[in-house]
Each structure stands twice: as structure tokens, then as C-alpha cells.
Amino acid sequence: MKLVCAILSDADANRVVEAVVQAGYPGPTRINTVGGFLRRGNVTLLLGVEDAQVNGALELVRSVVEARPVVQGARRATIFVLDTARVVRF
């Protein structure tokens, strides 16, 4: 199991969540965050996936965030993929 932590622009978050759910992944946990030099609003999405689903999830996020124009030099997303022992859903 992996925990995908995706930090992205607030402007992209809803579209990413919709795409993730439509693709059949379990609904991610959304946390509103602030960070970086300019203190702009971000969203951190937490998504527990099987090892084999990681690349698909990353490509899905990439395809959504790259569809929107961005200011030169700005990052569209920062994603961490962490090992996790298990995911429990109730």
C-alpha cells in the first residue's frame, strides 16, 4: 500500500478530486493548507492506493493540473508517495 500526498493549487483541487473518484479510486481526504513563499492557498489530498495503482494516480493528477495555464515558474503539484503498512476504511 502507498499513501499519495498531493499538494496542489486550490484552483485544481476540485477537478482532481472529481477525476480521481470517476477513475474508481477511493475518495481522497482533502486538507486546505497554506504554504510557500507567497502564502497562497493550497490543498493537500491524501489518497491510499495499492502499489500497482500509484503510476495511474500520478498520471491522472498530472493530466488534470496540466490542463490549466500556470504562471511561468510556478509548480502545478508536488506529490509525495509514501509506503504505508495498511489502509483501514470504515
Biotite code that builds the C-alpha atoms (Angstrom):
import biotite.structure as struc

atoms = struc.array([
    struc.Atom([0.000, 0.000, 0.000], chain_id="A", res_id=1, res_name="MET", atom_name="CA", element="C"),
    struc.Atom([1.044, 3.560, -0.697], chain_id="A", res_id=2, res_name="LYS", atom_name="CA", element="C"),
    struc.Atom([-0.101, 6.926, 0.581], chain_id="A", res_id=3, res_name="LEU", atom_name="CA", element="C"),
    struc.Atom([-0.114, 9.542, -2.173], chain_id="A", res_id=4, res_name="VAL", atom_name="CA", element="C"),
    struc.Atom([0.111, 13.073, -0.740], chain_id="A", res_id=5, res_name="CYS", atom_name="CA", element="C"),
    struc.Atom([-0.570, 15.598, -3.486], chain_id="A", res_id=6, res_name="ALA", atom_name="CA", element="C"),
    struc.Atom([-0.124, 19.304, -2.756], chain_id="A", res_id=7, res_name="ILE", atom_name="CA", element="C"),
    struc.Atom([-1.794, 21.375, -5.432], chain_id="A", res_id=8, res_name="LEU", atom_name="CA", element="C"),
    struc.Atom([-3.385, 24.691, -6.164], chain_id="A", res_id=9, res_name="SER", atom_name="CA", element="C"),
    struc.Atom([-6.807, 25.332, -4.720], chain_id="A", res_id=10, res_name="ASP", atom_name="CA", element="C"),
    struc.Atom([-7.900, 26.082, -8.303], chain_id="A", res_id=11, res_name="ALA", atom_name="CA", element="C"),
    struc.Atom([-7.120, 22.490, -9.366], chain_id="A", res_id=12, res_name="ASP", atom_name="CA", element="C"),
    struc.Atom([-8.320, 20.597, -6.305], chain_id="A", res_id=13, res_name="ALA", atom_name="CA", element="C"),
    struc.Atom([-11.990, 20.058, -7.155], chain_id="A", res_id=14, res_name="ASN", atom_name="CA", element="C"),
    struc.Atom([-11.180, 18.876, -10.677], chain_id="A", res_id=15, res_name="ARG", atom_name="CA", element="C"),
    struc.Atom([-8.558, 16.460, -9.360], chain_id="A", res_id=16, res_name="VAL", atom_name="CA", element="C"),
    struc.Atom([-10.942, 15.042, -6.739], chain_id="A", res_id=17, res_name="VAL", atom_name="CA", element="C"),
    struc.Atom([-13.656, 14.555, -9.374], chain_id="A", res_id=18, res_name="GLU", atom_name="CA", element="C"),
    struc.Atom([-11.225, 12.831, -11.751], chain_id="A", res_id=19, res_name="ALA", atom_name="CA", element="C"),
    struc.Atom([-9.876, 10.558, -9.008], chain_id="A", res_id=20, res_name="VAL", atom_name="CA", element="C"),
    struc.Atom([-13.357, 9.456, -7.951], chain_id="A", res_id=21, res_name="VAL", atom_name="CA", element="C"),
    struc.Atom([-14.535, 8.982, -11.560], chain_id="A", res_id=22, res_name="GLN", atom_name="CA", element="C"),
    struc.Atom([-11.477, 6.809, -12.238], chain_id="A", res_id=23, res_name="ALA", atom_name="CA", element="C"),
    struc.Atom([-12.553, 4.466, -9.443], chain_id="A", res_id=24, res_name="GLY", atom_name="CA", element="C"),
    struc.Atom([-10.028, 5.370, -6.772], chain_id="A", res_id=25, res_name="TYR", atom_name="CA", element="C"),
    struc.Atom([-11.334, 5.727, -3.225], chain_id="A", res_id=26, res_name="PRO", atom_name="CA", element="C"),
    struc.Atom([-12.266, 9.325, -2.436], chain_id="A", res_id=27, res_name="GLY", atom_name="CA", element="C"),
    struc.Atom([-9.246, 11.259, -1.196], chain_id="A", res_id=28, res_name="PRO", atom_name="CA", element="C"),
    struc.Atom([-9.057, 13.198, 2.045], chain_id="A", res_id=29, res_name="THR", atom_name="CA", element="C"),
    struc.Atom([-8.849, 16.931, 1.328], chain_id="A", res_id=30, res_name="ARG", atom_name="CA", element="C"),
    struc.Atom([-6.964, 19.277, 3.662], chain_id="A", res_id=31, res_name="ILE", atom_name="CA", element="C"),
    struc.Atom([-6.847, 23.014, 2.962], chain_id="A", res_id=32, res_name="ASN", atom_name="CA", element="C"),
    struc.Atom([-3.290, 24.257, 3.520], chain_id="A", res_id=33, res_name="THR", atom_name="CA", element="C"),
    struc.Atom([-1.182, 27.386, 3.094], chain_id="A", res_id=34, res_name="VAL", atom_name="CA", element="C"),
    struc.Atom([2.473, 27.378, 2.253], chain_id="A", res_id=35, res_name="GLY", atom_name="CA", element="C"),
    struc.Atom([5.323, 28.599, 0.180], chain_id="A", res_id=36, res_name="GLY", atom_name="CA", element="C"),
    struc.Atom([6.880, 31.996, -0.136], chain_id="A", res_id=37, res_name="PHE", atom_name="CA", element="C"),
    struc.Atom([3.709, 33.787, -1.243], chain_id="A", res_id=38, res_name="LEU", atom_name="CA", element="C"),
    struc.Atom([1.441, 32.061, 1.306], chain_id="A", res_id=39, res_name="ARG", atom_name="CA", element="C"),
    struc.Atom([-1.113, 31.122, -1.317], chain_id="A", res_id=40, res_name="ARG", atom_name="CA", element="C"),
    struc.Atom([-3.900, 28.691, -0.601], chain_id="A", res_id=41, res_name="GLY", atom_name="CA", element="C"),
    struc.Atom([-3.152, 25.084, -1.439], chain_id="A", res_id=42, res_name="ASN", atom_name="CA", element="C"),
    struc.Atom([-4.926, 21.803, -0.997], chain_id="A", res_id=43, res_name="VAL", atom_name="CA", element="C"),
    struc.Atom([-3.296, 18.603, 0.204], chain_id="A", res_id=44, res_name="THR", atom_name="CA", element="C"),
    struc.Atom([-5.011, 15.438, -0.987], chain_id="A", res_id=45, res_name="LEU", atom_name="CA", element="C"),
    struc.Atom([-4.316, 12.136, 0.770], chain_id="A", res_id=46, res_name="LEU", atom_name="CA", element="C"),
    struc.Atom([-5.071, 9.029, -1.246], chain_id="A", res_id=47, res_name="LEU", atom_name="CA", element="C"),
    struc.Atom([-4.425, 5.439, -0.172], chain_id="A", res_id=48, res_name="GLY", atom_name="CA", element="C"),
    struc.Atom([-3.780, 3.163, -3.163], chain_id="A", res_id=49, res_name="VAL", atom_name="CA", element="C"),
    struc.Atom([-2.350, -0.247, -3.976], chain_id="A", res_id=50, res_name="GLU", atom_name="CA", element="C"),
    struc.Atom([1.249, -0.285, -5.223], chain_id="A", res_id=51, res_name="ASP", atom_name="CA", element="C"),
    struc.Atom([0.096, -1.078, -8.766], chain_id="A", res_id=52, res_name="ALA", atom_name="CA", element="C"),
    struc.Atom([-2.205, 1.981, -8.801], chain_id="A", res_id=53, res_name="GLN", atom_name="CA", element="C"),
    struc.Atom([0.436, 4.603, -7.973], chain_id="A", res_id=54, res_name="VAL", atom_name="CA", element="C"),
    struc.Atom([1.546, 5.416, -11.530], chain_id="A", res_id=55, res_name="ASN", atom_name="CA", element="C"),
    struc.Atom([-2.050, 5.663, -12.724], chain_id="A", res_id=56, res_name="GLY", atom_name="CA", element="C"),
    struc.Atom([-2.920, 8.038, -9.888], chain_id="A", res_id=57, res_name="ALA", atom_name="CA", element="C"),
    struc.Atom([0.117, 10.224, -10.627], chain_id="A", res_id=58, res_name="LEU", atom_name="CA", element="C"),
    struc.Atom([-0.702, 10.403, -14.332], chain_id="A", res_id=59, res_name="GLU", atom_name="CA", element="C"),
    struc.Atom([-4.308, 11.266, -13.540], chain_id="A", res_id=60, res_name="LEU", atom_name="CA", element="C"),
    struc.Atom([-3.260, 14.190, -11.321], chain_id="A", res_id=61, res_name="VAL", atom_name="CA", element="C"),
    struc.Atom([-0.733, 15.331, -13.935], chain_id="A", res_id=62, res_name="ARG", atom_name="CA", element="C"),
    struc.Atom([-3.324, 15.308, -16.722], chain_id="A", res_id=63, res_name="SER", atom_name="CA", element="C"),
    struc.Atom([-5.751, 17.426, -14.702], chain_id="A", res_id=64, res_name="VAL", atom_name="CA", element="C"),
    struc.Atom([-3.292, 20.042, -13.432], chain_id="A", res_id=65, res_name="VAL", atom_name="CA", element="C"),
    struc.Atom([-1.538, 20.433, -16.792], chain_id="A", res_id=66, res_name="GLU", atom_name="CA", element="C"),
    struc.Atom([-4.848, 21.303, -18.468], chain_id="A", res_id=67, res_name="ALA", atom_name="CA", element="C"),
    struc.Atom([-4.875, 24.717, -16.764], chain_id="A", res_id=68, res_name="ARG", atom_name="CA", element="C"),
    struc.Atom([-2.475, 27.545, -17.708], chain_id="A", res_id=69, res_name="PRO", atom_name="CA", element="C"),
    struc.Atom([0.004, 28.438, -14.989], chain_id="A", res_id=70, res_name="VAL", atom_name="CA", element="C"),
    struc.Atom([2.293, 31.370, -14.243], chain_id="A", res_id=71, res_name="VAL", atom_name="CA", element="C"),
    struc.Atom([5.816, 30.691, -15.502], chain_id="A", res_id=72, res_name="GLN", atom_name="CA", element="C"),
    struc.Atom([7.983, 29.129, -12.825], chain_id="A", res_id=73, res_name="GLY", atom_name="CA", element="C"),
    struc.Atom([5.065, 28.080, -10.631], chain_id="A", res_id=74, res_name="ALA", atom_name="CA", element="C"),
    struc.Atom([4.647, 24.433, -9.755], chain_id="A", res_id=75, res_name="ARG", atom_name="CA", element="C"),
    struc.Atom([1.378, 22.748, -10.581], chain_id="A", res_id=76, res_name="ARG", atom_name="CA", element="C"),
    struc.Atom([1.689, 19.993, -7.977], chain_id="A", res_id=77, res_name="ALA", atom_name="CA", element="C"),
    struc.Atom([4.121, 18.456, -5.527], chain_id="A", res_id=78, res_name="THR", atom_name="CA", element="C"),
    struc.Atom([3.444, 14.798, -4.817], chain_id="A", res_id=79, res_name="ILE", atom_name="CA", element="C"),
    struc.Atom([4.926, 12.510, -2.184], chain_id="A", res_id=80, res_name="PHE", atom_name="CA", element="C"),
    struc.Atom([4.441, 8.743, -2.370], chain_id="A", res_id=81, res_name="VAL", atom_name="CA", element="C"),
    struc.Atom([4.920, 7.042, 0.984], chain_id="A", res_id=82, res_name="LEU", atom_name="CA", element="C"),
    struc.Atom([4.947, 3.399, 1.996], chain_id="A", res_id=83, res_name="ASP", atom_name="CA", element="C"),
    struc.Atom([2.164, 2.551, 4.399], chain_id="A", res_id=84, res_name="THR", atom_name="CA", element="C"),
    struc.Atom([1.559, -0.686, 6.264], chain_id="A", res_id=85, res_name="ALA", atom_name="CA", element="C"),
    struc.Atom([-2.184, -0.682, 5.656], chain_id="A", res_id=86, res_name="ARG", atom_name="CA", element="C"),
    struc.Atom([-5.214, 1.443, 4.959], chain_id="A", res_id=87, res_name="VAL", atom_name="CA", element="C"),
    struc.Atom([-8.359, 0.899, 7.017], chain_id="A", res_id=88, res_name="VAL", atom_name="CA", element="C"),
    struc.Atom([-11.655, 2.305, 5.780], chain_id="A", res_id=89, res_name="ARG", atom_name="CA", element="C"),
    struc.Atom([-14.878, 2.212, 7.789], chain_id="A", res_id=90, res_name="PHE", atom_name="CA", element="C"),
])
